[in-house]
């Protein structure tokens, strides 16, 4: 027992040690990319709006007249103290974008993940269990179509059908204007805020706004889950212990549910972790499609106003999120599956 | 998308039988042999993929001949700079405009056809760039190993872990400030996403190939590393590339569509792009104009689907592990007295 916890601790230490070069590399990469651009960021964002003297003052204030090495050092120092800079165009701290708009992104991605699991897991299990039947063929076709269709096109179709033609659901933003005004921001996750203050009347409106974006983004992920779980179930059903259970006379339904499905679900944790990159990329597109006020939508706004600091700050945050999630997933895996610690 | 078991395939039966290089035609026939011998559903899917991709290649190459109008044409004729016979804005699909017209009175069909041209240009360049960078790096890193290998793997892993779309966005954003938003900018941005994949695939197969007997033999005979890499390793590793390339091309179409949807793709005043058209169509969806977004979106799905079918088909056909030959009936010779077990 003690040796197993010891190995887990040793694994954690090595894994944590690997995070440092990874983070440094990503930060250097983001910084390097932002600095290879010719011209300077202030000029790019505000040129034409300010006089040359004003531009110079702003450049000095932002530190763009210092040597690159000094700027790099300052960038690293700021990131490690949780300061991601202030946007050039509207002087908003990037950390504020993260707490406010990040909450909306979190709300969307969690809901989408929920949809993906709800659709993807049963569909993948059925397809694997009934291999080569019409269920399997339609589940696999679903996987291919969802992969080939850009998420923003699915969003376009969803808006067209469910919002314009059927009029069932709102097609953009996070809440109606009245509801938005009624809520007091605590966590900035509007559904949570409504619950905190007991404003249950606002919930239907919030859920209705969330439905289309969450389903659109969720379907994108569901395709990945279907493919993975289908293959896992097929492989698990061939395993010796399934044969052994059948030989013992265990009922087929019990073999499938208790023995096969359970084991086929273990790798899903890893895949959820690997899909964070896909989820974030998809979230940016979904937010832009449904005008959802998340980080992705802000990123698009600042991209189009050519605001370097804002883009750099937001991208840095995304990079840190990816590293953190992959770390968490690895730890969870090592905890569940002892083979990982020993390899 | 994982490339299941992309191992260097051992010489096929045909190769062994024909014995050594048999001129260019013989070599071409040998390389195509698995494609021609594919069976059943596998064969149909592969040919469907080839047909779809060819359709879009033809559209792209002969766009000016096929398209009824120019991609940014909004008048029937331009007489000395004056617009004559201006197209209707957001006109329904009709005899004159099969796919209808956009909010800027451009013909949707023409934009879909010219969009194929933009997509092909960018993707061909992107695949070319990323193979030219990724393959040599993978060869060198896998063959020589050591510190260089470790550093390259770390960098590539960091790039790979980063959300692919954000990586492309940042590079496109930075390059737009530098060299403007042309086809080249989009191609380079997309290249950065796929270099790590070629690097990984090539490096992994080099590592398995370099321990093979024939490489060992060449080394013993005193061949220089360049000769070994070029003549023995490269040829055996390169077979995995077409599969990866066609799957990546499918992915690259989606990435380009996403970039242009977000406004960081090719400059919309320079070329027609499907993703950009869908983004413009989002506000049309509100008013019930379905045709401006539907057709560009379908074009994306068809091309991506075609490339995916092609890639998966090639993978099935060239990968001996997945290859399914037609089942041949085994006819046993009639039993004779000699077959009987001795009494």
Interface residues (C-beta under 8 A of the other chain):
Chain A: X21 X22 X25 X26 X29 X30 X33 X34 X36 X37 X38 X39 X44 X144 X145 X147 X148 X149 X150 X152 X153 X156 X157 X159 X160 X163 X164 X165 X171 X276 X277 X278 X280 X281 X284 X285 X288 X289 X299 X300 X303 X304 X306 X311 X315 X318 X319 X322 X323 X326
Chain B: X154 X155 X157 X158 X159 X161 X162 X163 X164 X165 X166 X169 X170 X171 X173 X174 X175 X177 X178 X250 X254 X257 X258 X261 X262 X263 X264 X275 X278 X279 X281 X282 X285 X286 X287 X288 X290 X293 X294 X297 X300 X301 X304 X305 X308
